[in-house]
Structure formats: C-alpha cells, structure tokens
Amino acid sequence: MVGLGYDVHRLAEGRPLVLAGVTIPSEKGAVAHSDGDVVFHALVDALLGAAALGDIGEWFPDTDARWKGASSTQFVEHTIGLLASHGLRVVNIDATLVLESPKISAFKQEMRENISRACQLPVQRVSVKATTSERIGFVGRGEGVEATVIVLIGTIEPR
Ligand SMILES: [Zn+2]
C-alpha cells in the first residue's frame, strides 16, 4: 500500500527550524505547538494514510496532555509501532521539502539517518529531496515551509 502526506508551517523569526529531527541554523523557524517539523508531520500522515488509519490530528491532538512538549520523532516512532500492531512495516520513504532558505543540502544525510532510525528502516530505503519555490508563492516569499512524503508499506511476513 502507498500513502501520501503533506504538511505546511508558517515561518517566523526567532523560532527553531527543525526538519526531520535536524535543527537547522536559520533566522526563521516554524510557528507551531510542537517542534513544527514538517517532514516528520508529513511522514506520519503518509504512514497513517498507507494504513488507512486516519491522520496526525486524530492521533496526536494539540489538546492531549500525553503529547504536550513531545518531539515529532516520538510521533513517528509511535506511528511505526501502531503499524506494526496491524502487521504492517515500511518498505521505503521518499520525502520532498520545499523551502526558500537556508540551503539544506548539507543536512540531508542527517535527515535520512533520523528518518531511518525512527522508522527502523535501512538508510538506503530513505530519500530526502529539497527544492525552492523559485521565489513565488508563500514559500518563495519565505513565509512558510512545506513537505510532501510518500511511503510504501507492506505486511510483516509471518515467521
Ligand atoms: Zn505540522
């Protein structure tokens, strides 16, 4: 089964910019209740979508004290556990990040490794790509960051 996830966050000065668990040096960061990690949020929605298990807002509501101050890495790990409990495992992940600045090419490998660890998946099965919005639209004006993630999941083979 395949699943697609999309997320966007507004950017503002003085906020940390966390992408796939990596804190990127930046003047602007995501405005959010959580760490505002668009890559991990889109990944959670892709995983839930592939398993037809709802969406991130249903599983990790802002109002739930259990998730107050939780990192988005914990959302991903919890979702992987949820899939496993349904007999499902991840086959591969492909993420695309759209951000005008700063350039994040130096951080892509670390992002892949963080996704790999959180999803218990070899790093060779994790792709992270990045592009800009050519200075047009809200991303192009530096007002936001967006991510799209597609995942393939399969069933866990009985031993
Ligand atoms: Zn989000």
Boltz pocket constraint, residues with backbone or C-beta under 6 A from the ligand:
constraints:
  - pocket:
      binder: B
      contacts: [[A, 7], [A, 8], [A, 9], [A, 32], [A, 36], [A, 37], [A, 38], [A, 41]]
      max_distance: 6.0
